[in-house]
Amino acid sequence: MIDLRSDTVTKPSAEMRAAMMSAPVGDDVYGDDPTANSLEERVAALFGFESGLFTATGSLANQLAIRQLVKPGEELITETFSHIVRAELGAGAAFSGITTRTWESPRGVLRAADPLRIARPDSGPYQVSTTAIAVENTHNFGGGTVQSIAEIKELRDQSLKMGLTMHLDGARIWNAHIASGVSFLEYGKYFDTVSVCLSKGLGAPVGSVMLSNKERVASARIWRKRYGGGMRQIGMLAAAGHYALDNNIERLSTDHEHARLLASSVSAVAPTVVNPAEVDTNIVILDLAGASISAAELNGELKSAGILASTVNPTILRLVTHLDVSAADIAKVNSVLPELVERAFKAK
Ligand SMILES: *Cc1c(COP(=O)(O)O)cnc(C)c1O
């Protein structure tokens, strides 16, 4: 099977496993795990932050971050299809009493004017007050969209004047960096908290890191334990993160190239389904609006051909390239997928 459901399906390589096996470890709840500590320091320094906190998942990193910025009954605003409001199962409300409001943007593209239009800080005793803005980069459900650094900067400048804080959901910030050439330090500069995933395109089996100043990270460490997320000899997992940072960032450009190849071959037969110019990174969104079959049906046909994709909604199919997908795999998908898509439109 060629698995294009997500970049989370990658399996640790032999070299990564060797690094995990030989990692020095200690009890991380006591702060004794040298590999976890050095990973936290490394990622914090990479983005220009004082401190970092290793977490089991990106959702946990996001949730620990936003609860540092938004008090119960206050508001976090974000894009309608962002992971924080679509894929974390209401965690902000369930765990932290955070209320959310959203703006919608095609492909999840950030335009500073959108959040600024709905932000309502200091709303007084009758309306909810906005205290933070979350930005997703790259935007997952938007199709791996890379956000403009100029828009991020503009949003930071304007929202600071309003007394608002900003969180970056940077699960795939690695992909954004490779696609845009913008440095990690530059991306980090405009945010109060950041979350990054090591377990997506970077290929680690587990792990995310939450970044902020010392006080917020110390508080997040307490909340991580309270949520049951304090782990012991996690140096074995952190070592996979170190290995991923050493070896798997630059190669993301290959995944991006593969995604563009998929998009180009589909658009050649069905231009309304995907625009290759809009495939910024490793995620290809196929829009089957107007086709005679649903996304689930196309997914079934692909599965019969040995290809796994994911159905986002009845008309949207998502393909994600990653380090376990070779150029030969992409060629195989391109020998099957365009024909199936073309047929889905002709059969009408
Ligand atoms: C994957 C992802 C996360 C974190 O997901 P987990 O499965 O909890 O690790 C957060 N944000 C975005 C945009 C993601 O794609």
The ligand as a Gaussian input file, in Angstrom:
#p B3LYP/6-31G(d) Opt

LIG

0 1
 C       -1.369000      17.132000      13.401000
 C       -1.662000      18.520000      13.802000
 C       -1.667000      18.903000      15.158000
 C       -1.413000      17.954000      16.305000
 O       -1.973000      16.723000      16.153000
 P       -1.730000      15.507000      17.160000
 O       -2.344000      14.392000      16.432000
 O       -2.419000      15.868000      18.415000
 O       -0.254000      15.365000      17.362000
 C       -1.901000      20.226000      15.440000
 N       -2.112000      21.114000      14.466000
 C       -2.101000      20.788000      13.165000
 C       -2.301000      21.839000      12.134000
 C       -1.882000      19.475000      12.792000
 O       -1.890000      19.152000      11.487000

